[in-house]
Amino acid sequence: MKTYIRRFGAREDAFQWMRSLNHATLDGSIYCMTDGPEDDYAVVDLRTAIDLAIDLGLPYEWAR
């Protein structure tokens, strides 16, 4: 089951939040930005991003 962590209307907001999460994580988790379910953007964990890419062909990106 795929869980969206948080959705954003603007790409820039999603990208900034993803980077903030990746800077703040202490357990080595990686968060990615991908297309959301409704013409928006979502920040999800890496495993979910990979699953979405395989299952639905959705692109994802991440940055530290």
C-alpha positions in Angstrom: 0.0 0.0 0.0 1.4 3.4 -1.0 1.0 6.3 1.4 1.4 9.9 0.4 3.3 11.7 3.1 2.2 15.2 2.1 0.7 16.8 -1.0 1.5 20.3 -2.4 -0.1 22.4 -5.1 3.2 24.0 -6.1 6.3 22.2 -7.2 8.6 24.6 -5.4 6.8 24.0 -2.1 7.1 20.3 -2.4 10.7 20.4 -3.4 11.6 22.7 -0.5 9.8 20.4 2.0 11.4 17.3 0.6 14.9 18.9 1.0 14.0 20.0 4.6 13.0 16.4 5.5 16.2 15.0 3.9 18.3 17.5 5.9 16.5 16.7 9.2 16.3 12.9 9.1 18.5 11.1 11.6 17.7 7.6 10.6 18.9 7.7 7.0 15.5 7.9 5.4 15.3 9.4 2.0 12.3 11.4 0.9 11.4 12.1 -2.8 9.1 14.3 -4.7 6.8 12.8 -7.3 3.6 13.6 -9.1 0.6 13.6 -6.8 -2.8 12.0 -7.3 -4.6 15.1 -8.5 -2.4 17.3 -10.7 -0.2 18.2 -7.7 3.0 17.1 -6.1 3.6 14.6 -3.3 6.6 14.0 -1.0 6.9 10.3 -0.2 9.6 8.0 1.1 12.0 6.4 -1.3 10.4 3.0 -1.4 7.0 4.5 -2.3 8.6 6.6 -5.0 10.2 3.6 -6.5 6.9 1.6 -6.4 5.1 4.5 -8.0 7.7 4.6 -10.8 7.4 0.8 -11.4 3.7 0.5 -11.1 2.5 3.8 -12.7 5.5 5.2 -14.5 5.6 8.3 -12.3 8.8 10.2 -12.3 10.5 11.1 -8.9 13.4 13.1 -7.8 15.3 13.8 -4.6 17.8 16.2 -3.3 19.7 16.6 -0.1 
